C-alpha cells in the first residue's frame, strides 16, 4: 500500500475512534484479572524475558503474546501504527511499549493509557529511589501516571582535550544553550580551523526541543515561533547545515575516528547512538587522546532528556493488576541485566546503569575498527559516574514531540535557500495551527 495512503487511513481511523474512546474510556472497566495480553515488538528481549518469568510466577494467568515476528522495519511500523489505532479505540494489548513515533500528546489527550499512579505509589518491590525522578514524572499529566519510563536519553557530546585545545572551543562558556550558540559563532568567526561543529547536523536540528524553549505546547494547543529565540536558533542551525555533515554512520568507532581525524569537534552521542555505542566510542578514543564528555545544556542551564522507551497499560484493560505485576518483573534486575535487555539508552535505574555500564564496558572486540586496535582497555568508571552526575542536572524530560517534525518539514525550504525566513515561517505557522487543532 502506498505510504501516503496508508498514513491517511491511519489518521482517519485515529479521528474516527476518538469519539468512541471518549465515551468508552471514561468508565472504569470491571477488573477480572484472569488474563494478560502483551505486545512484543521484534527482538524485544526485555519483554520476552519478562513474559517467561511471569508465566512461571503466575501459572494461573492465561498470557497471550502479540508478536508480528517480522524484522522488516516498515512492516513492524505498520503494525505498531495499527496498535496505536486499536488503543485509541479501547482495544489491543493490555501491556505494550509506547513507540517514539506515536503522537503521545494526542493519545494522552483522549485517554488511551491507564492511570498507573495508584499502583506506583503503593509499590514496595521496585527500588524507586534509584529511578530518575524528573524522567519518571515526564509520564505524569494532570496528576495521572500514563506510563512508566524504562530508558531515556540526554544530549552528551564526545570530544577530546587536543580537539578543544586546537579549536579553542571553550566549554566554560557553554553553561547554557545561549552560551553554546555564542561559542559556536566565535569558532566560526575565528576561521582558523575547518572542523565541523557536529559530526551529524541532526544534533543541531534536535536542539529545537532539547534547548528547552517553549516554542510549542501541544497539550495547551499554543505555539510561539515569532520569538527572537526561534529566529536565532534557525540561523544557527542553517549555518551548521551549510558547513556540511561528515557521515551518518553508527557503530564501528566512526564517531571516535571522526574526532581523532579532525573531522569534527563533537561526535553526536544523542539517542541516535545507543548507550552501548557511546561506551565503545569513549573506550576507543581514550586510547589516543583524553576523552572529554560534555552535556549540551538547555536555556536554563539544565539538561533536557527524552523518554526513549516506556511501558503502558491500555486504559480500559480489565487486567490492570496483572499488568502491574508484569511491569514489576520487567523492571527487575532479573530481567534488566540479562543479555540484550538493555535496548541502547540510559536505564531509568541508576543501580542498573552502574552494573550494566561495568558489564558492557569490558566487552572484547573481535577486530580492529577504523584505525583503532581491538585491544582496548575496559571503560574507566569515571565515565559512568559522569553520566550519573549529569543525570542529576536533568530539569526537563519529554517524549520526542510530533510538532518538531512539522517545523522541520516546513522550515526546510529556508535551510535549503528555497524560501526566505519570513515565507518559511508563515507556512510553518499555518501547518502548526492545523496540527494543533486537528
ZIQUI-V246818 format. One record per residue. N is the residue number from 0. PSI is psi in whole degrees, -180 to 180 (999 if undefined). D_LAST is the distance of its C-alpha to the last C-alpha in Angstrom with 1 decimal. Layout:
n;psi;d_last
N;PSI;D_LAST
N;PSI;D_LAST
This chain:
n;psi;d_last
0;137;24.3
1;134;22.8
2;-36;20.4
3;-45;17.8
4;-42;18.0
5;-43;18.0
6;-39;14.8
7;-39;13.2
8;-44;14.9
9;-44;13.8
10;-43;10.0
11;-44;11.0
12;-40;13.3
13;-51;10.9
14;-38;8.7
15;-39;12.1
16;-13;13.7
17;-44;11.6
18;-39;13.5
19;-46;16.6
20;-39;16.3
21;-32;15.8
22;-38;19.1
23;-35;20.9
24;0;20.5
25;-12;21.5
26;123;25.0
27;123;27.1
28;154;28.7
29;131;32.5
30;118;33.7
31;-35;36.2
32;44;36.2
33;-17;38.1
34;179;36.2
35;130;33.7
36;127;31.4
37;129;30.6
38;128;28.4
39;121;30.2
40;175;29.1
41;128;31.7
42;37;34.6
43;83;33.0
44;-43;36.4
45;-44;35.6
46;-34;34.0
47;-46;36.8
48;-44;39.4
49;-38;37.8
50;-45;37.8
51;-44;41.5
52;-41;42.5
53;-44;40.5
54;-36;42.2
55;-40;45.5
56;-30;44.9
57;69;43.3
58;-20;45.1
59;-13;44.4
60;130;40.6
61;111;39.4
62;125;37.2
63;130;35.0
64;126;33.6
65;116;30.7
66;119;31.4
67;-26;30.6
68;16;33.7
69;150;32.4
70;3;32.6
71;117;30.8
72;-41;27.8
73;-40;25.5
74;-40;26.5
75;-46;26.1
76;-39;22.5
77;-45;21.8
78;-40;23.2
79;-28;21.4
80;-39;18.0
81;-40;19.4
82;-42;20.4
83;-43;17.0
84;-42;15.9
85;-42;19.1
86;-38;18.7
87;-27;15.3
88;8;17.5
89;27;20.3
90;-178;22.5
91;-164;24.0
92;155;26.4
93;-42;27.5
94;142;27.7
95;163;25.8
96;138;25.1
97;131;21.6
98;142;20.9
99;-24;20.2
100;0;17.5
101;153;15.4
102;84;12.3
103;-40;14.5
104;-46;12.5
105;-34;9.8
106;-36;12.9
107;-43;14.8
108;-38;12.3
109;6;12.8
110;42;16.4
111;-20;17.1
112;144;20.1
113;150;23.4
114;117;24.8
115;9;27.8
116;-45;29.1
117;-43;32.1
118;-45;33.2
119;-42;33.0
120;-32;34.9
121;-7;37.6
122;129;37.9
123;-11;41.6
124;-46;41.9
125;146;39.6
126;80;40.8
127;-23;37.8
128;-21;39.9
129;-6;39.4
130;142;35.6
131;118;33.9
132;-43;32.6
133;-40;29.9
134;-43;28.5
135;-42;28.8
136;-8;26.9
137;-19;23.9
138;23;23.1
139;127;23.4
140;128;20.6
141;38;21.5
142;0;24.9
143;136;23.8
144;98;24.8
145;-9;22.2
146;168;24.2
147;116;27.5
148;140;27.6
149;-44;30.2
150;157;30.3
151;172;29.0
152;149;29.6
153;154;30.4
154;102;31.4
155;131;35.2
156;141;36.9
157;127;40.2
158;-163;43.0
159;161;46.8
160;-43;49.4
161;-36;51.0
162;-48;47.7
163;-36;46.9
164;-44;50.5
165;-36;50.6
166;-10;47.4
167;29;48.1
168;114;44.5
169;106;44.9
170;-19;42.7
171;-20;44.2
172;4;42.1
173;46;38.9
174;-6;38.4
175;175;34.9
176;-38;32.3
177;-39;33.7
178;-37;37.1
179;-42;36.0
180;-43;34.6
181;-40;37.9
182;-35;40.0
183;-48;38.2
184;-39;38.9
185;-42;42.5
186;-44;42.9
187;-42;41.6
188;-30;43.8
189;-43;46.9
190;13;46.7
191;-1;49.5
192;140;47.5
193;18;45.1
194;146;43.4
195;152;39.6
196;-53;37.9
197;148;35.8
198;-37;36.7
199;132;33.1
200;-11;30.8
201;-21;27.8
202;-46;29.3
203;-42;28.7
204;-45;25.2
205;-6;24.1
206;-10;25.7
207;-40;22.4
208;-23;21.6
209;-24;25.2
210;-16;26.5
211;1;24.9
212;141;23.4
213;62;20.4
214;-35;18.5
215;137;15.1
216;96;14.5
217;-35;11.2
218;-30;12.4
219;1;13.2
220;46;10.2
221;150;13.1
222;153;14.5
223;91;18.0
224;14;19.1
225;2;21.7
226;160;24.2
227;-33;27.5
228;-39;26.7
229;-45;23.8
230;-44;26.2
231;-44;29.0
232;-48;27.1
233;-29;26.1
234;-42;29.7
235;-48;31.0
236;-43;28.8
237;-43;29.7
238;-38;33.4
239;-43;33.2
240;-40;31.7
241;-26;34.4
242;-25;37.0
243;173;35.9
244;147;35.5
245;-60;38.4
246;168;36.9
247;28;34.1
248;149;36.5
249;159;36.6
250;-173;39.5
251;30;43.1
252;24;43.6
253;-43;41.8
254;-47;40.5
255;-39;44.0
256;-38;45.6
257;-40;43.4
258;-46;44.4
259;-41;48.0
260;11;48.2
261;35;46.9
262;-27;43.7
263;162;41.4
264;-43;41.7
265;134;39.1
266;158;38.0
267;96;34.4
268;51;34.5
269;-164;30.8
270;9;29.3
271;-29;29.7
272;132;33.3
273;161;34.1
274;-39;36.2
275;-46;39.1
276;-39;38.9
277;-45;39.0
278;-43;42.1
279;-44;43.7
280;-43;43.0
281;-47;44.6
282;-42;47.6
283;-50;48.2
284;-31;47.9
285;-17;50.1
286;-17;53.0
287;-13;53.2
288;175;51.9
289;115;50.8
290;141;47.1
291;124;45.0
292;140;41.6
293;139;39.4
294;152;36.0
295;101;33.5
296;154;33.0
297;-175;30.0
298;-23;30.2
299;5;31.8
300;6;34.4
301;-164;32.9
302;135;31.3
303;122;27.6
304;158;27.4
305;140;24.7
306;120;24.7
307;-41;25.8
308;141;26.2
309;153;25.6
310;137;26.4
311;172;24.5
312;140;25.2
313;139;23.2
314;-43;22.3
315;29;24.3
316;142;27.1
317;12;30.6
318;44;32.2
319;-36;31.1
320;-41;34.6
321;-42;35.3
322;-42;32.1
323;-38;33.3
324;-36;36.7
325;-42;35.3
326;-39;33.4
327;-43;36.7
328;-43;38.4
329;-37;35.7
330;0;36.2
331;156;40.0
332;-29;42.3
333;-33;43.6
334;-49;40.3
335;-23;39.2
336;9;42.5
337;156;42.9
338;129;42.8
339;-3;39.4
340;-31;37.7
341;115;36.6
342;8;33.6
343;-19;33.9
344;-168;32.6
345;126;34.0
346;143;34.7
347;-24;33.5
348;122;37.2
349;-31;39.6
350;-45;42.4
351;-37;41.1
352;-45;40.1
353;-45;43.8
354;-41;45.2
355;-43;43.0
356;-41;43.5
357;-38;47.2
358;-50;47.1
359;-31;45.0
360;-3;46.8
361;11;50.0
362;138;48.6
363;130;51.3
364;143;50.3
365;-16;51.9
366;166;52.2
367;149;52.1
368;122;48.7
369;44;48.2
370;-3;51.6
371;141;51.5
372;152;54.0
373;-20;52.9
374;74;55.3
375;147;53.0
376;163;53.7
377;160;51.6
378;132;48.7
379;133;50.1
380;-23;48.9
381;-26;48.1
382;-36;44.9
383;-41;43.5
384;-34;44.6
385;-45;42.7
386;-45;39.4
387;-41;40.3
388;-41;41.1
389;-24;38.1
390;-27;35.8
391;-17;37.1
392;-3;35.6
393;120;32.0
394;0;30.3
395;133;26.7
396;133;25.1
397;165;21.5
398;149;19.8
399;120;19.1
400;139;15.7
401;-30;13.1
402;-25;12.3
403;-39;16.0
404;-36;15.5
405;-45;13.2
406;-43;16.1
407;-48;18.8
408;-44;17.8
409;-20;17.3
410;-7;20.4
411;-39;22.5
412;-33;24.0
413;-43;25.5
414;-36;26.9
415;10;28.5
416;30;29.8
417;-7;27.9
418;154;26.4
419;174;27.4
420;-43;25.6
421;-44;24.4
422;-46;23.0
423;-38;21.1
424;-41;19.9
425;-43;18.5
426;-37;16.5
427;-43;15.3
428;-41;14.2
429;-45;12.3
430;-36;10.5
431;-42;9.9
432;-41;8.5
433;-46;5.9
434;-44;5.5
435;-21;5.9
436;-4;3.8
437;999;0.0
